[in-house]
Amino acid sequence: MLASKQKKKKYLSYLIRPRSIALVGASANKSKIGGIIWSYLQSFSGKKYPVNIKQETIDGIRTYNRIIDIPEEVDLAIIAVPAKNVPSVIDDCIEKNVKAAIIISSGFSEIGEQGKKLEDEIKNKISSTNLVVLGPNTLGVYVPSIGLDSMFVVKEKSRRPGKGPIAYISQSGASAVGFMDMAEYHHYGISAFVGLGNKLDVNENDMLELFCDEKDTKVICMHLESIVDGQRLLKLCKKITPSKPVIILKAGRSEAGARAAMLHTGSMAKPSQAMDGAFKQVGIIKANDMLELFDYSRILAYQKPMFGPNVAVVTSGGGYGVIATDYIEDSSVGGGLRMAEISIRSKEKLREKLPGFASVNNPIDLTGNVTDEMFDHAFNVVNEDENVDGILSFPLIQTPLTTDKLVEITEWWFKNGKKPMVPCIIGGSYSEEVIRKLEARGVPVFPDIRRAVLSLRVLYERGKYLMKVKKGEKFKFEKRE
Amino acid sequence: MLASKQKKKKYLSYLIRPRSIALVGASANKSKIGGIIWSYLQSFSGKKYPVNIKQETIDGIRTYNRIIDIPEEVDLAIIAVPAKNVPSVIDDCIEKNVKAAIIISSGFSEIGEQGKKLEDEIKNKISSTNLVVLGPNTLGVYVPSIGLDSMFVVKEKSRRPGKGPIAYISQSGASAVGFMDMAEYHHYGISAFVGLGNKLDVNENDMLELFCDEKDTKVICMHLESIVDGQRLLKLCKKITPSKPVIILKAGRSEAGARAAMLHTGSMAKPSQAMDGAFKQVGIIKANDMLELFDYSRILAYQKPMFGPNVAVVTSGGGYGVIATDYIEDSSVGGGLRMAEISIRSKEKLREKLPGFASVNNPIDLTGNVTDEMFDHAFNVVNEDENVDGILSFPLIQTPLTTDKLVEITEWWFKNGKKPMVPCIIGGSYSEEVIRKLEARGVPVFPDIRRAVLSLRVLYERGKYLMKVKKGEKFKFEKRE
């Protein structure tokens, strides 16, 4: 049993690291699912074989009638044929000793009893084999580092993110489309996307096992509508979270939401009464929607944790500072964050280079006369202040004297500061330009004060958890210096 | 006393509807505040006079040494000279019988005792006159319909919104810059912006009096850091809110935030314990930050109220529907909204034109095969359903079969449906394009599920309030048909 488990774990990796792929249902017709996938598979760096019983060639390439006709080894089969034909394709996969299969096709348990039977039939077929099956009813996988893209949504409308440190697992295909499109726009990079679909075989716990050891993955984020085995999920997360943050959006929290989830994926979502506490216990960061999942995973991937609750707000808009303070001190948003007491020495240092009417209290208000250098100076001072654990950077980007150099300065402190920093920018066209520039440099920017404060809160939650599991002070010291 | 009050109220209108303006401190130097304002005043449709004691001409136009040298009547003086020179300019304004003055200059109570004395001096001067004074320490006013723009932030970085139904009053200049820049980007139109600054004379209650009767203004939104006279504010709002929604962001709600507000504007922010209840009582909609102020004012300006709690979610992304359901049913976000029970007749009608695997329960999931016509059909059905009070439109915009026509369909139902509809779209470049198109047609779009649900909640709060003050059922019937 253990041997089989380990083998299964090994086979899982072929879902995201195959050397060769067969596309069953490959088509020359670009308006068909098998046509879209075949065209996007051309970027795959390994071998790819089109399987189609009706077409002899696709774009001049010879097709195979069945997987078993392919003369070489096949690591991954991507299946895009009508549901009723899938069981026989699975037979072929088993015969050919394919390691992993993705059933893109829909028409299974999500449509009711008849589809459920088809799923059971496939379950039976694979139960005594090592074949791992993802789906059905899924977008499949997307792994930018090897050009693997099984998603049947056209790139013109739905872009794909670049390479990066985040593994993204979603039980909702639709949300995944919106999420990844948004990710590309914000230069949010992923190591792999895996769409779970109906979870006939592969589920979220398998993904935790897979990405736990996957070295390109620094953060795991999951959008789930049901939880297959909560105890196992918690156990796995307890093992993973000391080294990699795990963020989970469990949709279907309300009773009506759970009903909607059941109708949507055919899986029963369990009520979440005790879930929040258990999640927190094992270091899971909870997200309430796609945007939180997006924000928390990118800030945890690109920024260091925060090892105390004290936030310095560095702004050039006095009114911004007041609103930020309200959110930081409101426990329902800040969750225990508080405004740092800027040290007397820091205040003196700030005064050296700031205009007389600037405020050196927290929020530090550099005023509308702020220059790039003043921001640089203020970031320096708060990074050195022992009373400060994290920084909210909130420039009024429309003031006259700051320039493009502020982008560089913000990037530098975001990446090299001792304390974690979260940037917030609000405005229109010019702000959008600045945000695009910063995000292209790997600096996530929040166009919403509340989202920025929530992200700081998550960095602090992460810091508290690490101090707990790594026995506190020593770790704190190590990370700070 | 009453006579003087009425006169003052009349004079207030010269702040936003002057026939002639004198700019004291006008300059030919475009990097000076008086230079920026003079250049933007060129778009003003009335008469404008540059006042500058040092320069003979500005761009070939003859300047005046003092306001009293101007041979014709001056309705509004905009003052942009150093703080210490302001009192003598106020003397001139009184002598010249100017109706309203805006003190742009900073260096008053916000810098401490010395500035406070200057303010008191000006207060004394105007106390026995009808001159109304806005500021000091303010961006002044912006009234797109007459090209009046006293804001000294350059348009390259900080764009100005177009004409529209929203009056925007802000005590924070910085936030106003960010807010209006954002407003322009989202085609949010304003009737007027007024920056309150230090509120030496004119305050938020004067603004409520002014915009109460201002026919271009359908919605009043205010960003306040202090409240001068809470009782009067509530009394005024009670009078206004039955006909015009009032949305207030009271920043400085936390103790630390109130301290920050005091440091920032020199005004003491009162604790807000009982405020929420009192606000609700008189129909004020409360916003927690700039984005909520923005969202609530635009949805109230462009969409009808909601006269019951039942929301129909129309989506093409099953996962989207689940998250939306969670928020609608979560009272901390939905605030009493709930998922509508779609009627049997509506379900039948939906099934007529939807694919078999679509869900006709709520959330209504049109699936990835959705066409423009299916959205049109679904919007029609839920608008006719007696069980539905409002609609969340949440297309997965990346699906292949919908086209640009969906923009027109969404616009039509947004503007002509019997039930209020709030659109939510999430994604990247293509979504941004669609959102830009919809917003250019006057349809606000929310790129965030939580914000969309909060906006529906606000429409429902507004509906409940109107039913209460207008004695319910009759009004409900009128608005629905």
Boltz contact constraints between the chains, C-beta under 6 A:
constraints:
  - contact:
      token1: [A, 111]
      token2: [B, 357]
      max_distance: 6.0
  - contact:
      token1: [A, 153]
      token2: [B, 398]
      max_distance: 6.0
  - contact:
      token1: [A, 157]
      token2: [B, 398]
      max_distance: 6.0
  - contact:
      token1: [A, 157]
      token2: [B, 430]
      max_distance: 6.0
  - contact:
      token1: [A, 158]
      token2: [B, 398]
      max_distance: 6.0
  - contact:
      token1: [A, 159]
      token2: [B, 428]
      max_distance: 6.0
  - contact:
      token1: [A, 172]
      token2: [B, 319]
      max_distance: 6.0
  - contact:
      token1: [A, 174]
      token2: [B, 317]
      max_distance: 6.0
  - contact:
      token1: [A, 174]
      token2: [B, 318]
      max_distance: 6.0
  - contact:
      token1: [A, 174]
      token2: [B, 319]
      max_distance: 6.0
  - contact:
      token1: [A, 174]
      token2: [B, 320]
      max_distance: 6.0
  - contact:
      token1: [A, 174]
      token2: [B, 396]
      max_distance: 6.0
  - contact:
      token1: [A, 175]
      token2: [B, 319]
      max_distance: 6.0
  - contact:
      token1: [A, 177]
      token2: [B, 398]
      max_distance: 6.0
  - contact:
      token1: [A, 178]
      token2: [B, 426]
      max_distance: 6.0
  - contact:
      token1: [A, 178]
      token2: [B, 427]
      max_distance: 6.0
  - contact:
      token1: [A, 181]
      token2: [B, 398]
      max_distance: 6.0
  - contact:
      token1: [A, 181]
      token2: [B, 427]
      max_distance: 6.0
  - contact:
      token1: [A, 181]
      token2: [B, 428]
      max_distance: 6.0
  - contact:
      token1: [A, 182]
      token2: [B, 427]
      max_distance: 6.0
  - contact:
      token1: [A, 182]
      token2: [B, 428]
      max_distance: 6.0
  - contact:
      token1: [A, 184]
      token2: [B, 428]
      max_distance: 6.0
  - contact:
      token1: [A, 185]
      token2: [B, 428]
      max_distance: 6.0
  - contact:
      token1: [A, 185]
      token2: [B, 429]
      max_distance: 6.0
  - contact:
      token1: [A, 251]
      token2: [B, 322]
      max_distance: 6.0
  - contact:
      token1: [A, 251]
      token2: [B, 323]
      max_distance: 6.0
  - contact:
      token1: [A, 252]
      token2: [B, 322]
      max_distance: 6.0
  - contact:
      token1: [A, 253]
      token2: [B, 326]
      max_distance: 6.0
  - contact:
      token1: [A, 254]
      token2: [B, 326]
      max_distance: 6.0
  - contact:
      token1: [A, 254]
      token2: [B, 329]
      max_distance: 6.0
  - contact:
      token1: [A, 256]
      token2: [B, 325]
      max_distance: 6.0
  - contact:
      token1: [A, 256]
      token2: [B, 329]
      max_distance: 6.0
  - contact:
      token1: [A, 256]
      token2: [B, 339]
      max_distance: 6.0
  - contact:
      token1: [A, 257]
      token2: [B, 322]
      max_distance: 6.0
  - contact:
      token1: [A, 257]
      token2: [B, 325]
      max_distance: 6.0
  - contact:
      token1: [A, 257]
      token2: [B, 326]
      max_distance: 6.0
  - contact:
      token1: [A, 260]
      token2: [B, 321]
      max_distance: 6.0
  - contact:
      token1: [A, 260]
      token2: [B, 322]
      max_distance: 6.0
  - contact:
      token1: [A, 260]
      token2: [B, 325]
      max_distance: 6.0
  - contact:
      token1: [A, 260]
      token2: [B, 363]
      max_distance: 6.0
  - contact:
      token1: [A, 261]
      token2: [B, 322]
      max_distance: 6.0
  - contact:
      token1: [A, 263]
      token2: [B, 359]
      max_distance: 6.0
  - contact:
      token1: [A, 264]
      token2: [B, 318]
      max_distance: 6.0
  - contact:
      token1: [A, 289]
      token2: [B, 323]
      max_distance: 6.0
  - contact:
      token1: [A, 289]
      token2: [B, 449]
      max_distance: 6.0
  - contact:
      token1: [A, 291]
      token2: [B, 448]
      max_distance: 6.0
  - contact:
      token1: [A, 317]
      token2: [B, 174]
      max_distance: 6.0
  - contact:
      token1: [A, 318]
      token2: [B, 174]
      max_distance: 6.0
  - contact:
      token1: [A, 318]
      token2: [B, 264]
      max_distance: 6.0
  - contact:
      token1: [A, 319]
      token2: [B, 172]
      max_distance: 6.0
  - contact:
      token1: [A, 319]
      token2: [B, 174]
      max_distance: 6.0
  - contact:
      token1: [A, 319]
      token2: [B, 175]
      max_distance: 6.0
  - contact:
      token1: [A, 320]
      token2: [B, 174]
      max_distance: 6.0
  - contact:
      token1: [A, 321]
      token2: [B, 260]
      max_distance: 6.0
  - contact:
      token1: [A, 322]
      token2: [B, 251]
      max_distance: 6.0
  - contact:
      token1: [A, 322]
      token2: [B, 252]
      max_distance: 6.0
  - contact:
      token1: [A, 322]
      token2: [B, 257]
      max_distance: 6.0
  - contact:
      token1: [A, 322]
      token2: [B, 260]
      max_distance: 6.0
  - contact:
      token1: [A, 322]
      token2: [B, 261]
      max_distance: 6.0
  - contact:
      token1: [A, 323]
      token2: [B, 251]
      max_distance: 6.0
  - contact:
      token1: [A, 323]
      token2: [B, 289]
      max_distance: 6.0
  - contact:
      token1: [A, 325]
      token2: [B, 256]
      max_distance: 6.0
  - contact:
      token1: [A, 325]
      token2: [B, 257]
      max_distance: 6.0
  - contact:
      token1: [A, 325]
      token2: [B, 260]
      max_distance: 6.0
  - contact:
      token1: [A, 326]
      token2: [B, 253]
      max_distance: 6.0
  - contact:
      token1: [A, 326]
      token2: [B, 254]
      max_distance: 6.0
  - contact:
      token1: [A, 326]
      token2: [B, 257]
      max_distance: 6.0
  - contact:
      token1: [A, 329]
      token2: [B, 254]
      max_distance: 6.0
  - contact:
      token1: [A, 329]
      token2: [B, 256]
      max_distance: 6.0
  - contact:
      token1: [A, 339]
      token2: [B, 256]
      max_distance: 6.0
  - contact:
      token1: [A, 357]
      token2: [B, 111]
      max_distance: 6.0
  - contact:
      token1: [A, 359]
      token2: [B, 263]
      max_distance: 6.0
  - contact:
      token1: [A, 363]
      token2: [B, 260]
      max_distance: 6.0
  - contact:
      token1: [A, 396]
      token2: [B, 174]
      max_distance: 6.0
  - contact:
      token1: [A, 398]
      token2: [B, 153]
      max_distance: 6.0
  - contact:
      token1: [A, 398]
      token2: [B, 157]
      max_distance: 6.0
  - contact:
      token1: [A, 398]
      token2: [B, 158]
      max_distance: 6.0
  - contact:
      token1: [A, 398]
      token2: [B, 177]
      max_distance: 6.0
  - contact:
      token1: [A, 398]
      token2: [B, 181]
      max_distance: 6.0
  - contact:
      token1: [A, 426]
      token2: [B, 178]
      max_distance: 6.0
  - contact:
      token1: [A, 427]
      token2: [B, 178]
      max_distance: 6.0
  - contact:
      token1: [A, 427]
      token2: [B, 181]
      max_distance: 6.0
  - contact:
      token1: [A, 427]
      token2: [B, 182]
      max_distance: 6.0
  - contact:
      token1: [A, 428]
      token2: [B, 159]
      max_distance: 6.0
  - contact:
      token1: [A, 428]
      token2: [B, 181]
      max_distance: 6.0
  - contact:
      token1: [A, 428]
      token2: [B, 182]
      max_distance: 6.0
  - contact:
      token1: [A, 428]
      token2: [B, 184]
      max_distance: 6.0
  - contact:
      token1: [A, 428]
      token2: [B, 185]
      max_distance: 6.0
  - contact:
      token1: [A, 429]
      token2: [B, 185]
      max_distance: 6.0
  - contact:
      token1: [A, 430]
      token2: [B, 157]
      max_distance: 6.0
  - contact:
      token1: [A, 448]
      token2: [B, 291]
      max_distance: 6.0
  - contact:
      token1: [A, 449]
      token2: [B, 289]
      max_distance: 6.0
